[in-house]
Each structure stands twice: as C-alpha cells, then as structure tokens.
Amino acid sequence: MEFGIFNLLSRRRESQTINRIVEEAAETVKLADRAGFTTAWFPEHHYSNYSIAPSPLMMCAYCAPVTRRIKLGTAIVIGTLYHPARLLSEVAFVDGMTDGRLVLGFGSGYQPHEFARFGVDLEHSPDITEEVLDIVEGGLANDSFEYHGKHFDFPRTHMALRPAQNPMPDIWIAGNNAQMQRRAARSGYPLTLTALVKDIGFVAGLRETAERNWRDAGVDPATMRLATLRFAYVTGNREDALEFADNARFQYRLARHLRFREEELERGLLPEVPFEDEPTLEELVANNPIGDPETVAERIVEEARRVGSFHMSLFMHVGSMPLRKSMRSIERFASEVMPLIGKEMGRPAAAAE
C-alpha cells in the first residue's frame, strides 16, 4: 500500500495569505518526504478559495529543492485549459527540475465556474483533454513528433527539451468521467477516485462504475490500478477530530457549490452553506480514516481490501486547521499507522527517518 499527501492549498480565512498557505503546504511535503510517503500531489483550480493553486507544475517545481525522494505529482492538470505545445515543454522542464520525480496526473475538470472564465464548454472538455494528452504523450516519448487532430494541429517538431525520465513521467487519470476512465483503461494508467466525505460503500460503487468503463474499453477490469483520495487525521482527542472534520466539511461544501454553479463569492471567499444530505461531523469522522492509530489503520485496510486500491492519497492539512496539529498527525501516521497497516497487509511499512 502506497500513501500520498494531497495538498489542496485551500483558503478558509481572509487572513490566510498566499505565502502562508504555500509555505505550510511545503512544510507538510517535507515531513511526508522524511516519513516515507511516495507522492505529494498538488491541484489546479482557478478563481475561488477552494484552492488557490492555479499551477500544480509550479508547486512541483517549488517543492523539488526542499525534498529528496518523494515524487511530486499534478492532481490534476486540467488538459482543456492548456495549449499542448506549452504544456509539453513545461512538463519536460519540471521533470528535469525534480530530477525525474514528476508524476503527471491528468483530468478533464468538473467546475463550470472555472471553465466559463477560460471560455471553454465543460461538455467538450474530455475530447479536448484527450487530444492534449495525445500530444503530451507523443512529444515526451519521441525525439520528434507531429499531430493533426480536430482541436490541435502540431507540426513536425524536434523535441529539444527532453524529460529526465525515460521515456516520460508516469501518467495517472483522475475523476469519474467515463471517457477519461476508458482512456486510462486503454493506456494502462492508474485511476484516482475521490471519496470526499462518503463511506467505503460509496467508493466501492465508484469502483463498480469504473469497471464497467474498463469493460466498455475492451480491457479486463482486473488490470485496473486504483487509487483513492481520503481525508485522514490521527488523534486520540475527540475535539481535535471534530475540528479536522469541520475543515474537511468546509472543503466538501465548496466543492459541491462549484460543481453545481453556486459560486457567489463574498470578499473572495465562497459561503459555507450546508447541504441537506451532507453528513454530520460525527458521520464524517466515521466515514474516513480519522481517529486513533488503530482506527485509522483499520479503516484504510478495510477500504484497500474492499475497493482493491494500491495507493491512497490523503488530505492531511485542510482549511484553516492549525499547521502544528496537522504536522503532529502526519508524524503519528508515519510512526504509528504505517507499521500497523504493513503488519496487517503482510508488507513492510515505510520507515520514517
């Protein structure tokens, strides 16, 4: 079982500056690097406080010199919002900056709020994203390359800028879009599914849907390499668990607002308006690996076995959660939770330095 740390870089309070949010994310990544996490993931979002990170590649480059071993991943590059000629060069450049530690997460996006400001129809995003991915794959894997598609025409070009990894960084696909999942199946790419605040049964349902898309693509679902995204917090203190859950619920509310076009901002902040069917804080804690080390390990093992995931990416510092509490939780996850999971699943746990 592999673990990644997901850095959403959200802004819950007006007092949270860009510098503070970025530096706090970097601190969690440095700790995750020492603790044996395999990957640090960075998102791409625009024009809301759900996440202030417009460029995951920029965050990967920023964290490269302060880390040693951890892979640095985009989660995700929204292919539709890039011209592939520029993206191709930037991916190769950042892979060199990270000394071959870049992982390229791709997706077609889901927030109409963002797409409207780029003048792009969200409905057409999967088609455009597939062509962007075609060009990125072809350009990274070949010394020279050309492409002639419906949306892009890329003339024969010598690839003067080559990635450090041969032939290119690993590519992952994220999200529930059926077309992008079929692309992941055909290409043999890992798929990341987001559970947010829901229980394991919900994630199992997402897996079943993905399996149908694998079969539609003519690929055996047994070959699927699945990753899941979860909120996680290690504590024996009920009040701390509920404080973290409140910050997780903040993220959930904003994600739903943006998905369903309820995006009115007040002084740059989305309103934290509850949804009728949202879980209580106690239910959110019960649905996620939140609690003492034994509880966290038990829930992760249960989900890994039921869903068949090989990688779990964890939201461990969200909203306005105090950094010192998040850092302590990451430390305890490495020193107390990882060994329990390794013992239970019959594999050695990663050792912290």
Secondary structure, 3 states (H helix, E strand, C coil): CEEEEECCCCCCCCCCCHHHHHHHHHHHHHHHHHHCCCEEEECCCCCCCCCCCCCHHHHHHHHHHHCCCCEEEEEEEEHHHCCHHHHHHHHHHHHHHCCCCEEEEEECCCCHHHHHHHCCCHHHHHHHHHHHHHHHHHHHHCCEEEEECCCCEEEEEECCCCCCCCCCCEEEEECCCHHHHHHHHHHCCCEEEEEECCCHHHHHHHHHHHHHHHHHCCCCHHHCCEEEEEECEECCCHHHHHHHHHHHHHHHHHHHHHHCCCCCCECCECCCCCCCCCCCHHHHHHHCCEECHHHHHHHHHHHHHHHCEEEEEEECCCCCCCHHHHHHHHHHHHHHHHHHHHHHHCCCCCCCC
